[in-house]
């Protein structure tokens, strides 16, 4: 099993001679990745999960106001490999800035030659 993540905060300052007013823009993003190579104690069953969020504020992305919050995506997959055959199950969930929610469920079978 492995778990990794990151938190990024960016601030840019914009000033021009024509407009003496200084503008400051701040964005932040966070990501978290989890992987388990033997999910449910089954050989060759791999579970991956990725969570990503973005925000238009200095505050961490998970405590931003509704107006500042960017899209949040959560992608999950189960992969089972037997020889050259790979089966994958994906479940993705996305919450957009406007509050709408989208999801995707997919099943894929691949045969490598």
C-alpha positions as CSV (number, residue, x, y, z in Angstrom):
1,X,0.0,0.0,0.0
2,X,1.1,3.5,-0.6
3,X,-0.3,7.0,0.2
4,X,0.9,10.3,-1.1
5,X,-0.4,13.8,-1.4
6,X,0.5,17.4,-2.1
7,X,-0.8,20.8,-1.3
8,X,0.2,23.8,-3.5
9,X,-0.5,27.4,-2.9
10,X,0.3,30.0,-5.6
11,X,0.2,33.8,-5.3
12,X,0.9,36.2,-8.1
13,X,1.1,40.0,-8.0
14,X,0.3,42.0,-11.0
15,X,1.1,45.7,-11.3
16,X,1.4,47.8,-14.5
17,X,2.7,51.4,-15.0
18,X,-0.6,52.4,-16.6
19,X,-2.7,51.2,-13.6
20,X,-1.0,51.8,-10.3
21,X,-3.4,49.5,-8.6
22,X,-1.7,46.2,-7.6
23,X,-3.7,43.0,-8.0
24,X,-3.0,39.8,-6.2
25,X,-4.3,36.5,-7.4
26,X,-4.2,33.4,-5.2
27,X,-4.9,29.8,-6.1
28,X,-4.5,26.5,-4.2
29,X,-4.7,22.8,-5.1
30,X,-4.6,19.6,-3.2
31,X,-4.2,16.0,-4.3
32,X,-4.2,12.7,-2.5
33,X,-3.3,9.3,-4.1
34,X,-3.8,5.9,-2.5
35,X,-2.8,2.5,-4.0
36,X,-3.1,-1.0,-2.7
37,X,-1.5,-3.8,-4.7
38,X,-3.5,-6.7,-3.1
39,X,-6.9,-5.3,-2.5
40,X,-9.3,-7.4,-0.4
41,X,-6.3,-9.8,0.1
42,X,-6.6,-11.0,-3.5
43,X,-3.5,-11.5,-5.6
44,X,-3.2,-9.3,-8.7
45,X,-6.2,-7.1,-7.6
46,X,-5.0,-3.5,-7.6
47,X,-7.0,-0.6,-6.1
48,X,-6.1,3.0,-7.0
49,X,-7.8,6.2,-5.7
50,X,-7.1,9.8,-6.6
51,X,-8.7,12.9,-5.0
52,X,-8.0,16.3,-6.5
53,X,-9.3,19.7,-5.6
54,X,-8.7,23.3,-6.7
55,X,-9.6,26.7,-5.3
56,X,-9.3,30.4,-6.0
57,X,-8.3,31.3,-2.5
58,X,-5.3,31.2,-0.2
59,X,-7.2,29.0,2.3
60,X,-6.8,25.3,1.8
61,X,-9.0,24.0,-1.0
62,X,-11.3,22.0,1.4
63,X,-12.3,25.1,3.5
64,X,-12.8,27.6,0.6
65,X,-16.1,29.3,0.2
66,X,-18.6,28.2,-2.4
67,X,-17.6,31.0,-4.7
68,X,-13.8,30.2,-4.4
69,X,-14.1,26.5,-4.7
70,X,-13.0,24.9,-8.0
71,X,-13.7,21.4,-9.2
72,X,-13.2,18.4,-7.0
73,X,-12.6,15.1,-8.6
74,X,-12.4,11.6,-7.1
75,X,-11.2,8.7,-9.4
76,X,-11.2,5.1,-8.3
77,X,-10.2,1.9,-10.1
78,X,-10.0,-1.8,-9.5
79,X,-7.7,-3.7,-11.8
80,X,-7.4,-7.5,-12.0
81,X,-4.6,-9.0,-14.1
82,X,-4.5,-12.7,-15.2
83,X,-1.7,-13.4,-17.7
84,X,-2.3,-11.0,-20.7
85,X,-5.9,-10.2,-19.7
86,X,-6.6,-7.1,-17.7
87,X,-10.0,-6.2,-16.4
88,X,-10.6,-2.7,-15.0
89,X,-13.6,-1.2,-13.2
90,X,-13.6,2.6,-12.9
91,X,-15.8,4.9,-10.7
92,X,-15.2,8.6,-11.1
93,X,-17.0,11.4,-9.3
94,X,-16.7,15.1,-10.0
95,X,-18.2,18.2,-8.4
96,X,-17.9,21.3,-10.5
97,X,-17.6,24.9,-9.4
98,X,-21.3,25.5,-10.2
99,X,-22.3,22.8,-7.7
100,X,-23.2,20.2,-10.4
101,X,-22.1,16.6,-9.9
102,X,-21.0,14.2,-12.6
103,X,-20.1,10.6,-12.3
104,X,-18.7,7.9,-14.6
105,X,-18.8,4.1,-14.3
106,X,-16.8,2.1,-16.7
107,X,-15.7,-1.5,-17.2
108,X,-12.9,-2.4,-19.6
109,X,-11.4,-5.7,-20.7
110,X,-8.0,-5.6,-22.4
111,X,-6.0,-8.4,-24.0
112,X,-2.4,-7.8,-24.7
113,X,-0.6,-9.6,-27.6
